[in-house]
Amino acid sequence: MKTIGIFYGTTTGTTEGVASEIAKALGVADADVHDVSKTAPSEVDKYDVLIFGASTWGDGDLQDDMQDFLNGVQAMDLKGKIAALFGCGDESMSETFCNGVGKMYEMLKPTGVKFIGEFNADGYTFGSSESEIDGKFVGLNIDNVNHDDMTAERVQKWTDEIKAAIA
């Protein structure tokens, strides 16, 4: 069985809450859910499957703690590992919705990690997003500001896809 580690950056607690929902849906123990502000990048070595999550801030910037964490992870060789991404944003920030997910994707590409967990962009209302490629998000995008009623369903659908991809 593949080991799963969840690594999240949070400022207001929203991303931490979503990370907890994802952990519960995947059966990931609390000890394997990491706040990146208190975690060394080398912790990713312990896992086969890496789930990274962060929010988008300001003009589409990646949450600071995750930015710093991924600066360290970027120097690592993650070939043979699998990664999935999630992020929190606000659709009313229409031109930068969940850009942080796209920034994580770009930062991790050079590591050789294999990405899973694309998510269909249907049902979202936004102008543009760095996390969207060819009509799909590179990971799960969550808007708990405007659509918190959709979070549980989206997490469940996404985690079902993750389970199938790593089986």
Secondary structure, 3 states (H helix, E strand, C coil): CCCEEEEECCCCCHHHHHHHHHHHHHCCCHHHEEEHHHCCHHHHHHCCEEEEEEEEECCCEECHHHHHHHHHHCCCCCCCCEEEEEEECCCCCCCCCCHHHHHHHHHHHHHCCEECCCEECCCCCCCCCCCEECCEECCEEECCCCCHHHHHHHHHHHHHHHHHHHC
